[in-house]
Amino acid sequence: MAVTTNAGYMIKMTAQSDAVTGSFKVGYVRWVDGVKANEECLLKDTNGSELFHSVADGPNYTDLMPIFRWVNGLTLTTLDSGTLYIYLR
């Protein structure tokens, strides 16, 4: 597990199956450094609802998505490469 938080406003996940508990409002999700095409990143809440899903279209892939939603826990179901940043509101 490789989850870190920064002053209560950002969560950084770097490994598949990383998880956080608690209730908080997600503002944005950003996936950076996808290594090659067709790699995937999938983030779900505790209920199994998909919050973020992205498939890289090439090297050094980056994706950003606004979420603006309250969640009760998160699990990084799939992370083929790179880092996922979750910015809280």
Sequence and secondary structure as in RCSB ss.txt:
>XXXX:A:sequence
MAVTTNAGYMIKMTAQSDAVTGSFKVGYVRWVDGVKANEECLLKDTNGSELFHSVADGPNYTDLMPIFRWVNGLT
LTTLDSGTLYIYLR
>XXXX:A:secstr
  EEEETTTEEEE STT EEEEEEEEEEEEEEEE STT EEEEEETT  EEEEEE  STTEEEEEEEEEEEEEEE
EEEESSSEEEEEE 
